[in-house]
Amino acid sequence: MHLATIRTGDTTVAVTRTERDGAQVLVALPHADLGELLSDPDGLSTAAAVTRGEQPGGAVYNEGAVEFAAPVPAPSKVVCVAHNYGQHLTKLGLPVPQHPRLSTKFASSLIGPHDPITLPADARTLDCAAELAIVIGASVRHADDASAAAAIAGFTVINDVVDRDLEFEAHEWGTGNVWDGCTPVGPYLVTPDALPGAEFPQVKLSTTIDGTVVQEASTADLHFDPIHLVRRISRFLTLAPGDIIATGSPSSPGADHGLHLTPGQEIVTEIEGIGACRNRVAAMAVD
């Protein structure tokens, strides 16, 4: 299934993508967003029934005429993984880590897949990267392989925009990637059964800046796979429905190519079979 949250006036609604009369459309589900849907024990089964046409669903929307929100607008946790691609580790000359290197974001950092990325007023070295993001569908703690796999509702695209100045100013990752409105997510949450590799998707990802490809890789190169990450993180956190785990970047357009974001640029972060975030870079208004 391809599930999303769209904006309808001042509210949002969860939708599923399906075929009606030979065309791809979005059909409303009885939930305000995917966070609410995933918190409902019957949410995914209801969505599946609507997708298959076994239940009618609500309003029908043209996929090309809607405004997408972040699939889960307000997750309780966003956990980020660093140095998780084999080729990237080799290029950086770093040893393979024994355990995932983790940091966090906040819900206020997340924006929709087509919203503008607003730069901090004093930012000079903004970087970006496409990452595969895990979306949790059931509460899980101290997971084994089976319960970790069962807890994965699906996957989405996250663009990890980072202020390298802030990151290196404090010599720690957290401050560089948590400012408000810095992280596009979406457009779709895609369930594992719809992707090659299921709970360990084997898909290509890429980033372009104004049409120039600056990042290309495959999630097959992930060092710690999604099931491993859910197991590890659930050792010390209860992962809740709607929580997000960004699995890491295979390269850095800023560090690898010296390309830093400036106002007016269009950034496209895309993952095969899931979709693309398309965002313009905007300067922060200063009073």
C-alpha positions as CSV (number, residue, x, y, z in Angstrom):
1,M,0.0,0.0,0.0
2,H,0.9,3.6,-0.6
3,L,-0.5,5.7,2.3
4,A,-0.2,9.5,2.9
5,T,-1.5,12.4,4.8
6,I,-2.9,15.3,2.7
7,R,-4.0,18.8,3.7
8,T,-7.6,19.7,3.1
9,G,-8.2,23.3,4.1
10,D,-7.3,23.8,7.7
11,T,-7.3,20.0,8.5
12,T,-5.6,16.9,7.2
13,V,-6.8,13.4,6.3
14,A,-5.1,10.1,5.8
15,V,-5.5,8.6,2.3
16,T,-4.6,5.5,0.4
17,R,-3.6,5.3,-3.2
18,T,-5.6,3.0,-5.3
19,E,-7.0,2.6,-8.8
20,R,-10.5,3.7,-9.7
21,D,-11.9,3.6,-13.2
22,G,-8.5,3.1,-14.6
23,A,-6.8,6.0,-12.9
24,Q,-4.7,6.3,-9.7
25,V,-6.5,8.3,-7.1
26,L,-6.3,9.0,-3.3
27,V,-9.2,7.8,-1.2
28,A,-9.8,9.2,2.3
29,L,-9.6,7.0,5.3
30,P,-11.4,7.6,8.6
31,H,-8.2,9.1,10.3
32,A,-6.9,12.6,10.5
33,D,-3.3,11.5,9.6
34,L,-1.2,8.4,9.4
35,G,-0.1,8.9,13.0
36,E,-3.7,8.4,14.1
37,L,-4.1,5.5,11.7
38,L,-1.1,3.7,13.0
39,S,-2.3,4.2,16.6
40,D,-5.5,2.4,15.7
41,P,-5.0,-1.4,16.0
42,D,-7.4,-1.8,13.0
43,G,-6.0,1.2,11.0
44,L,-3.8,-0.7,8.5
45,S,-6.4,-3.4,7.9
46,T,-9.0,-0.8,7.2
47,A,-6.7,1.0,4.8
48,A,-6.0,-2.4,3.1
49,A,-9.7,-3.1,2.7
50,V,-10.3,0.4,1.1
51,T,-7.2,0.0,-1.1
52,R,-8.6,-3.4,-2.4
53,G,-12.1,-1.9,-2.9
54,E,-13.7,-4.1,-0.3
55,Q,-14.7,-1.0,1.6
56,P,-15.8,2.3,-0.1
57,G,-13.7,4.8,1.8
58,G,-14.4,8.5,1.9
59,A,-13.7,11.4,-0.5
60,V,-11.7,10.7,-3.6
61,Y,-8.8,13.1,-4.6
62,N,-6.7,13.5,-7.7
63,E,-3.2,12.6,-6.8
64,G,-1.7,15.5,-8.8
65,A,-4.0,18.1,-7.2
66,V,-3.5,17.6,-3.5
67,E,-1.1,19.1,-1.0
68,F,0.9,16.5,0.9
69,A,1.8,16.8,4.6
70,A,4.5,14.8,6.3
71,P,3.0,11.3,6.5
72,V,3.2,11.3,10.3
73,P,3.1,15.0,11.2
74,A,3.9,14.7,14.9
75,P,5.8,11.5,15.8
76,S,6.7,11.0,19.4
77,K,10.3,10.2,18.4
78,V,12.6,10.7,15.4
79,V,15.8,8.7,15.7
80,C,18.6,9.3,13.2
81,V,21.5,6.9,12.3
82,A,24.9,8.1,11.1
83,H,27.7,6.3,9.2
84,N,25.5,3.4,8.1
85,Y,26.5,2.8,4.5
86,G,29.5,0.6,3.7
87,Q,30.9,2.7,0.7
88,H,30.5,5.9,2.7
89,L,32.5,4.5,5.6
90,T,35.2,3.5,3.2
91,K,35.3,6.9,1.6
92,L,35.5,8.6,5.0
93,G,38.2,6.2,6.1
94,L,36.2,5.3,9.1
95,P,36.1,1.8,10.8
96,V,32.8,-0.1,10.6
97,P,30.9,0.7,13.8
98,Q,29.9,-2.2,16.1
99,H,26.7,-0.5,17.0
100,P,24.5,2.2,15.3
101,R,25.5,5.8,15.9
102,L,22.4,7.6,16.9
103,S,21.0,11.2,17.3
104,T,17.5,12.7,17.3
105,K,15.3,15.2,15.7
106,F,12.0,16.8,16.9
107,A,8.5,16.8,15.4
108,S,8.8,20.5,14.8
109,S,11.7,19.8,12.4
110,L,9.4,17.9,10.0
111,I,7.8,19.4,7.0
112,G,5.8,18.1,4.0
113,P,7.5,16.6,1.0
114,H,6.8,19.8,-1.2
115,D,7.1,22.5,1.5
116,P,9.9,25.1,1.4
117,I,13.1,24.4,3.4
118,T,13.6,27.6,5.4
119,L,17.3,28.2,6.1
120,P,18.5,29.5,9.5
121,A,19.3,33.2,9.2
122,D,23.0,32.7,9.8
123,A,23.5,29.4,7.9
124,R,26.3,29.2,5.5
125,T,27.1,25.4,5.0
126,L,23.7,23.7,4.6
127,D,23.9,20.0,3.5
128,C,21.2,17.6,2.5
129,A,20.8,13.9,1.8
130,A,18.1,11.4,0.9
131,E,17.6,8.7,3.5
132,L,15.3,5.7,3.8
133,A,13.1,6.2,6.9
134,I,11.4,3.4,8.9
135,V,7.9,4.2,10.2
136,I,6.9,2.2,13.2
137,G,3.4,0.7,13.3
138,A,3.1,-1.0,16.7
139,S,4.6,-0.4,20.1
140,V,7.7,-2.5,20.6
141,R,10.4,-2.8,23.3
142,H,13.2,-5.3,23.6
143,A,12.4,-6.6,20.1
144,D,13.7,-9.8,18.6
145,D,13.9,-10.2,14.8
146,A,10.3,-11.3,14.4
147,S,8.8,-8.6,16.6
148,A,11.1,-5.9,15.0
149,A,9.9,-6.9,11.5
150,A,6.2,-6.9,12.7
151,A,6.6,-3.4,14.2
152,I,7.7,-1.9,10.8
153,A,4.6,-0.3,9.2
154,G,6.5,0.8,6.2
155,F,9.1,3.2,4.8
156,T,9.2,6.8,3.5
157,V,11.7,9.3,2.2
158,I,13.4,11.8,4.5
159,N,15.7,14.6,3.5
160,D,18.2,15.1,6.3
161,V,19.1,18.8,5.9
162,V,22.0,19.7,8.2
163,D,23.6,22.9,9.2
164,R,27.3,21.9,9.2
165,D,28.3,25.1,11.0
166,L,26.2,24.3,14.0
167,E,27.2,20.6,13.9
168,F,30.9,21.3,14.1
169,E,30.6,24.4,16.3
170,A,29.5,22.1,19.2
171,H,31.3,18.9,17.9
172,E,28.1,16.9,18.0
173,W,25.4,16.0,15.5
174,G,22.3,17.0,17.3
175,T,22.4,20.8,17.0
176,G,22.9,20.7,13.3
177,N,19.7,19.0,12.2
178,V,17.0,20.0,14.6
179,W,15.9,23.5,13.8
180,D,12.2,24.1,13.0
181,G,11.1,23.3,9.5
182,C,14.3,21.7,8.2
183,T,13.3,18.1,7.3
184,P,11.1,17.1,4.4
185,V,9.4,13.8,4.8
186,G,7.1,11.8,2.4
187,P,5.1,11.8,0.3
188,Y,4.1,8.2,0.9
189,L,4.5,5.6,3.6
190,V,4.9,2.4,1.6
191,T,4.2,-0.9,3.3
192,P,7.0,-3.6,3.2
193,D,5.0,-5.9,1.0
194,A,5.0,-3.3,-1.8
195,L,8.9,-3.1,-1.9
196,P,11.6,-5.5,-3.1
197,G,13.2,-6.9,0.0
198,A,10.2,-6.2,2.3
199,E,11.4,-5.2,5.7
200,F,14.9,-4.7,4.2
201,P,14.1,-2.8,1.0
202,Q,16.6,-3.1,-1.8
203,V,15.9,0.1,-3.7
204,K,17.9,3.0,-5.2
205,L,18.0,6.5,-3.7
206,S,19.2,9.8,-5.1
207,T,19.5,13.5,-4.5
208,T,19.5,16.2,-7.1
209,I,20.1,19.9,-6.7
210,D,18.7,22.0,-9.6
211,G,18.6,18.9,-11.8
212,T,22.2,17.8,-11.1
213,V,22.6,14.4,-9.4
214,V,24.7,14.8,-6.3
215,Q,24.0,11.5,-4.5
216,E,23.2,8.0,-5.8
217,A,23.2,4.7,-3.9
218,S,21.3,1.6,-3.0
219,T,19.8,0.7,0.4
220,A,21.4,-2.7,-0.2
221,D,24.6,-1.1,1.1
222,L,23.1,-0.3,4.5
223,H,25.4,-1.7,7.2
224,F,22.7,-1.9,9.9
225,D,19.4,-3.0,8.3
226,P,16.0,-1.9,9.5
227,I,15.3,-4.9,11.6
228,H,18.7,-4.5,13.4
229,L,17.9,-0.8,14.0
230,V,14.5,-1.5,15.5
231,R,16.0,-4.2,17.7
232,R,18.8,-1.9,18.9
233,I,16.8,1.2,19.5
234,S,14.0,-0.8,21.3
235,R,16.6,-1.9,23.9
236,F,16.4,1.5,25.5
237,L,13.2,3.1,24.1
238,T,9.7,2.0,23.6
239,L,9.1,2.6,19.9
240,A,5.5,3.8,19.4
241,P,3.2,3.9,16.4
242,G,4.3,6.7,14.1
243,D,7.8,6.9,15.3
244,I,10.5,7.4,12.6
245,I,14.0,6.0,12.2
246,A,16.1,7.7,9.6
247,T,18.5,5.0,8.5
248,G,21.4,7.2,7.4
249,S,23.0,8.8,4.4
250,P,25.1,7.0,1.8
251,S,27.0,10.2,1.0
252,S,27.1,14.0,1.7
253,P,26.6,16.4,-1.2
254,G,28.1,19.1,0.9
255,A,31.2,17.2,2.1
256,D,31.6,15.1,-1.0
257,H,31.0,17.7,-3.6
258,G,31.3,21.1,-1.8
259,L,27.7,21.8,-2.7
260,H,25.8,23.8,0.0
261,L,22.2,24.9,-0.2
262,T,21.3,28.5,-1.2
263,P,17.9,30.2,-1.5
264,G,16.1,29.4,-4.7
265,Q,17.5,25.9,-5.3
266,E,15.2,22.9,-5.9
267,I,16.2,19.8,-3.9
268,V,14.8,16.4,-5.0
269,T,15.3,13.5,-2.7
270,E,13.9,10.3,-4.2
271,I,13.7,6.6,-3.3
272,E,12.7,4.0,-5.9
273,G,9.2,2.7,-5.2
274,I,8.4,5.2,-2.5
275,G,8.4,8.7,-4.1
276,A,10.2,12.0,-4.0
277,C,10.4,15.1,-1.8
278,R,10.7,18.2,-4.0
279,N,11.5,21.3,-2.0
280,R,12.6,24.8,-2.7
281,V,15.2,26.4,-0.4
282,A,14.0,29.7,1.1
283,A,15.8,32.3,3.2
284,M,14.5,32.9,6.7
285,A,12.8,36.3,7.1
286,V,14.6,38.4,9.8
287,D,12.7,41.1,11.6
